[in-house]
Each structure stands twice: as C-alpha cells, then as structure tokens.
C-alpha cells in the first residue's frame, strides 16, 4: 500500500537515467553509420549483385619489389639469355667478336652475385655510388663445325670478357645502433660470356633472311 506523498524508488530512477544516456549515445552513432553508408554508395565502393569471380576476385597483396623482379626476369630473357645465330664466317677475314657486354648486363650480373635491392628502410639499406665499369676481352676463338639439334651445322664463337666494377659501397644500419659504413674503394670482377653461333655451309635460311643464298635474290 502506497501513499500519495511516497517518493520514487531509486532503482527505477537509475534505470531511467541509463536508458536516457544510451539513447543520447545511440543517436549520433546511427547518424554516423548512415553518413558512412551514403558516402560509400556515392563513391561506387559497394558490392553489387551479379557475375562474380569468386575467390579469384580477392585482391592479392603484391609488393613493388616482387613486380620489379618479374619485369627484370623478362628483360634479361629478352636481351641476354638468348643465343644469337649469325651468318657464316667469311674466308680471308679476321674472326673478331664485336659485341662487348653493356653496362646494364654487367650490373645485373653483379646484382645477382651481390644483391643490394630489397633492404628494409630505416633498418638496413645498401647502395652503390660512383660506379665505373672497365671491360677487357680475355678470350676470342671459334670451335670447329658441328651439328646442333634444331639448328643444323654451325660453329660456336666464344667471347669471354672480364668486367671490373669500381664503386663506393654504402651500408646504412638503423638498429640497434644507427651508423653508416662507406667503402670508397670497393671493386668486384664479373666474367661475362658472349657465345654465339655461326651457320656453316650453303644453308637456305628462307625467303627474307639476310643470310644464306636467298639473300642475293632479295630486292635492293
């Protein structure tokens, strides 16, 4: 039995106060969620129903270092990994190799032997400065003719080069004690082989080829 002058229970008062606080917090949160959904839908970053690639549509995280490795691999295969087949060696002329390795080929060979790419910024970095390449041909000779599968009779022309690379080796270490190491007189020796093949005999290389007997019939 209650009277008209009875006071409100403290439990019900506290419950009402919690509900009012939750309602005040929920309103701004709902407003922010509505604004986020509206902004996402307006920029086009939203999933739509329709054809899907499934798991193939999930982006794969790939670093720029891995992308550059793929590009470098193709670059080297296109320019340096193929064996050229040249025309027959003419009689009476001195047999001399006239294709020394380029600076790019030498530096790529040095990078394979002593890589400096792929360091960790602010922890360990290494680079080469003031690079100078000196090339010296140490061997130039031709093998006797022989038969090569898928090629036919040919001669292998060997050309060996000794390439000395002078540079300044800089190493920056950031942990545990930051310091920089400089070797201003660093040098490395790289040996590059530029072997190629020469055709032997009266070879019909086909129409449009600059070698062989069919070359005389080409329009000048």
VMD Tcl script that draws the C-alpha trace (Angstrom):
set ca {
  {0.00 0.00 0.00}
  {1.40 3.34 -1.06}
  {0.53 6.88 -0.19}
  {0.23 9.93 -2.41}
  {3.32 11.52 -0.86}
  {5.60 8.50 -1.40}
  {8.93 9.16 -3.16}
  {10.12 7.44 -6.40}
  {12.22 4.34 -5.96}
  {15.98 4.98 -6.53}
  {16.26 1.79 -8.64}
  {13.71 2.95 -11.19}
  {15.31 6.41 -11.31}
  {18.77 4.98 -12.08}
  {17.36 2.70 -14.78}
  {15.63 5.63 -16.47}
  {18.87 7.62 -16.37}
  {20.84 4.78 -18.04}
  {18.24 4.45 -20.79}
  {18.34 8.18 -21.48}
  {22.15 8.11 -21.69}
  {22.10 5.14 -24.09}
  {19.56 6.88 -26.29}
  {21.73 10.01 -26.42}
  {24.77 7.89 -27.46}
  {22.89 5.77 -29.98}
  {21.57 8.70 -31.97}
  {24.99 10.10 -33.05}
  {26.27 6.58 -33.77}
  {23.32 5.84 -36.03}
  {23.81 9.18 -37.78}
  {27.50 8.43 -38.42}
  {26.67 4.98 -39.80}
  {24.08 6.47 -42.13}
  {26.60 9.05 -43.38}
  {29.22 6.31 -43.95}
  {26.78 4.18 -45.95}
  {25.79 7.21 -48.00}
  {29.38 8.18 -48.77}
  {30.32 4.61 -49.77}
  {27.34 4.29 -52.07}
  {28.07 7.66 -53.69}
  {31.72 6.79 -54.47}
  {30.91 3.45 -56.06}
  {32.82 1.38 -53.46}
  {29.99 -1.03 -52.81}
  {29.35 -4.67 -53.67}
  {26.63 -5.29 -56.25}
  {24.86 -8.50 -57.05}
  {25.76 -10.07 -60.37}
  {28.51 -12.12 -62.01}
  {31.39 -12.77 -59.65}
  {34.85 -14.32 -59.98}
  {34.60 -15.91 -56.59}
  {37.91 -16.34 -54.84}
  {39.72 -15.03 -57.93}
  {38.19 -11.62 -57.29}
  {40.01 -11.26 -53.98}
  {42.99 -8.91 -54.44}
  {46.41 -10.44 -53.77}
  {48.88 -8.21 -51.92}
  {51.99 -7.86 -54.11}
  {54.87 -5.53 -53.33}
  {56.60 -3.36 -55.92}
  {59.80 -5.33 -55.29}
  {58.11 -8.53 -56.48}
  {56.69 -6.74 -59.52}
  {60.14 -5.46 -60.44}
  {61.56 -8.98 -60.12}
  {59.10 -10.23 -62.74}
  {59.93 -7.34 -65.08}
  {63.69 -7.84 -64.63}
  {63.37 -11.55 -65.36}
  {61.63 -10.83 -68.67}
  {64.12 -8.05 -69.52}
  {67.09 -10.40 -69.04}
  {65.48 -13.22 -71.01}
  {64.69 -10.91 -73.91}
  {68.15 -9.33 -74.16}
  {70.76 -11.58 -72.57}
  {69.53 -15.18 -72.22}
  {69.06 -15.94 -75.92}
  {71.84 -17.31 -78.14}
  {72.01 -15.48 -81.50}
  {72.66 -17.39 -84.72}
  {74.70 -15.28 -87.14}
  {75.63 -15.80 -90.76}
  {78.57 -17.90 -91.97}
  {82.12 -16.74 -91.30}
  {83.62 -15.27 -94.46}
  {87.01 -16.51 -95.62}
  {90.02 -14.22 -95.50}
  {88.68 -12.00 -92.73}
  {89.85 -11.87 -89.15}
  {87.43 -13.51 -86.75}
  {86.80 -10.96 -84.02}
  {83.90 -10.66 -81.60}
  {82.46 -7.15 -81.75}
  {79.75 -7.38 -79.10}
  {81.09 -6.45 -75.64}
  {78.66 -6.63 -72.72}
  {76.74 -3.49 -71.90}
  {76.92 -1.74 -68.54}
  {73.36 -2.85 -67.85}
  {74.26 -6.51 -68.37}
  {77.32 -6.23 -66.11}
  {75.40 -4.52 -63.30}
  {72.60 -7.09 -63.49}
  {75.16 -9.89 -63.19}
  {76.69 -8.10 -60.19}
  {73.26 -7.70 -58.63}
  {72.72 -11.46 -58.87}
  {76.07 -12.14 -57.19}
  {75.75 -9.43 -54.51}
  {72.20 -8.09 -54.31}
  {71.58 -4.67 -52.78}
  {67.87 -4.42 -53.55}
  {65.18 -5.43 -51.10}
  {66.57 -3.79 -47.97}
  {64.44 -2.68 -45.03}
  {64.08 1.13 -44.85}
  {65.43 2.71 -41.66}
  {66.82 -0.69 -40.56}
  {69.24 -1.87 -43.25}
  {69.89 -0.30 -46.65}
  {72.73 -0.78 -49.11}
  {73.55 1.02 -52.34}
  {76.38 1.62 -54.79}
  {77.64 5.09 -55.74}
  {80.14 6.37 -58.32}
  {80.03 3.17 -60.38}
  {82.65 2.68 -63.11}
  {82.87 -0.42 -65.33}
  {86.07 -1.50 -67.14}
  {85.68 -4.29 -69.75}
  {88.51 -6.45 -71.07}
  {88.23 -9.25 -73.63}
  {90.28 -12.22 -72.41}
  {89.34 -14.90 -74.97}
  {88.07 -14.93 -78.56}
  {88.06 -18.19 -80.53}
  {85.83 -20.35 -82.75}
  {85.10 -24.06 -82.39}
  {85.19 -26.47 -85.36}
  {81.88 -27.02 -87.17}
  {79.48 -29.48 -85.62}
  {75.82 -30.39 -85.85}
  {73.43 -28.83 -83.31}
  {69.93 -30.28 -82.86}
  {67.17 -27.96 -84.13}
  {69.84 -25.69 -85.62}
  {71.93 -27.74 -88.03}
  {75.63 -27.39 -88.84}
  {77.13 -24.40 -87.04}
  {80.24 -23.10 -85.32}
  {80.28 -21.74 -81.80}
  {82.11 -18.45 -81.37}
  {83.40 -17.96 -77.82}
  {83.93 -14.45 -76.47}
  {84.87 -14.09 -72.79}
  {85.05 -10.72 -71.07}
  {86.48 -9.70 -67.72}
  {84.49 -6.80 -66.30}
  {85.83 -4.94 -63.26}
  {83.30 -2.79 -61.41}
  {84.64 0.04 -59.23}
  {82.14 1.67 -56.88}
  {81.51 3.13 -53.44}
  {79.72 0.66 -51.18}
  {77.40 2.40 -48.70}
  {75.60 0.50 -45.96}
  {73.18 2.21 -43.59}
  {72.24 0.33 -40.42}
  {69.42 1.76 -38.31}
  {69.16 -0.72 -35.42}
  {70.23 -1.33 -32.72}
  {72.91 1.35 -33.15}
  {72.40 3.64 -36.17}
  {75.57 4.04 -38.22}
  {76.77 4.23 -41.84}
  {79.59 2.23 -43.41}
  {81.34 3.57 -46.52}
  {83.87 1.67 -48.61}
  {85.09 4.15 -51.22}
  {87.40 1.65 -52.95}
  {85.10 -1.34 -53.43}
  {85.55 -3.45 -56.55}
  {84.17 -6.66 -57.98}
  {85.14 -8.74 -61.02}
  {82.40 -10.20 -63.22}
  {83.08 -12.65 -66.07}
  {80.61 -12.47 -68.94}
  {80.42 -14.96 -71.82}
  {79.04 -13.75 -75.14}
  {78.96 -17.03 -77.01}
  {77.03 -17.21 -80.26}
  {76.67 -19.47 -83.30}
  {77.67 -19.05 -86.95}
  {75.96 -21.01 -89.69}
  {78.15 -23.36 -91.73}
  {77.81 -24.28 -95.39}
  {75.29 -23.36 -98.03}
  {72.28 -23.00 -95.75}
  {68.91 -21.99 -97.13}
  {67.56 -19.69 -94.44}
  {64.34 -18.96 -96.26}
  {62.81 -16.00 -98.00}
  {63.53 -12.62 -96.41}
  {66.56 -13.70 -94.40}
  {69.74 -11.57 -94.63}
  {71.88 -14.74 -94.58}
  {72.32 -17.62 -96.98}
  {71.97 -17.90 -100.78}
  {68.46 -16.46 -100.79}
  {69.87 -13.08 -99.72}
  {71.18 -12.45 -103.25}
  {67.66 -12.66 -104.64}
  {66.30 -10.00 -102.28}
  {65.34 -6.67 -103.88}
  {67.80 -3.89 -103.15}
}
mol new
graphics top color blue
foreach p $ca { graphics top sphere $p radius 0.5 }
foreach p [lrange $ca 0 end-1] q [lrange $ca 1 end] { graphics top cylinder $p $q radius 0.2 }
display resetview
